[in-house]
């Protein structure tokens, strides 16, 4: 287990191939080198893909209402001390699947039953989530995505006052735990290799902090506010990792190596979408419509850098040290960026985003990008469903002449 952890650390410390650096530099200078256009998918094709994705989530839901398990291991498994790491993975993935099914807003009886079972699991198990050990702080992912799921649960049945109060209590608890597991430097990371202290001395990572901030913004909009102290520290953390072109460092520990491959535009394609969306949600005026559109265009024009990492079994082994699990993560937050644009600017990005996801849906209706025990199809499908929902266009206005 130790050698696997060491291997992961070394993967982020090795030098990139010089040809990668040259290719990125050439692509940066030549705007004509863009991906081939993808024909816009029809609304029916998007709806059919969503339906197949929903069917997959219903089929793989655990008997207790959760999603995911510690099965399906491979020769090189991500560091996951038992049982706490898998508690965190299962909670995060279950929260994401639940959020996706609620967002779909289906009136199918089997979907409603699945949501109810998932909510019951959340009520029972969410209060127990803690870090696995002083090093592995994967529970932060569970708290972040549970906040988003709880917000959606709160709005689902507005007339059930008792249920709403229970959800608010759970939400306040999750925010308190995010406060407890915040890095001493501000923001959140998922490893503490420094000390292993009660208050983590972890190096905050830009994309984890962004994911947390998105959830906290949604919670605030329903009336549950995180302490201003941790909000400011988290935003400051992302600002410290922000480069002039809105590329973001992988983590604060990379500040002395800003031009290392993973910190260059090709390595930041997934992170930039999340960080831009989070900062924009919290009112950062530097994240203009132009910044969002620039990075959405980069996502599609240089899509191959993310795609080459998809389904590779070792984290960060691909070009620009991209890990497979950034693929659907990055596309989900691209969907949030599209939502933040004026409606007139959304359509071309929605078409491109839907086109990417539709061609990658598996035969069983799932999506996945990185083999992670038995969690990857579940989280990949949840991310993709929530992304495709943001690619739906409003119905055309009726013709006044008719």
Secondary structure, DSSP 8 states (H G I E B T S, - for coil): -HHHHHHHHHHTTS---HHHHHHHHHHHH-TT----------HHHHHHHHHHHHHHHHHH--TTS---BS-S--SS-----TTHHHHHHHHHHHHHHHHHHHHHT---HHHHHHHHHHHHHHHHHGGG---SSSSB-THHHHHHHHHHHHHHHHHHTTT-HHHHHHHHHHHHHHHHHHHHTS-TTSS--SB--S---SS-----BHHHHHHHHHHHHHHHHTT----HHHHHHHHHHHHHHB-TTS-B-SBGGGTT-TTSGGGSGGGSHHHHHHHHHHHHHTT-TTS-HHHHHHHHHHHHHTHHHHHTTTT-SSTT-SGGG--GGGHHHHHHHHHHHHHTS-GGGTHHHHHHHHHHHHHH--TTS---SS--TBTHHHHHHHHHHHHHHTT--------TT-
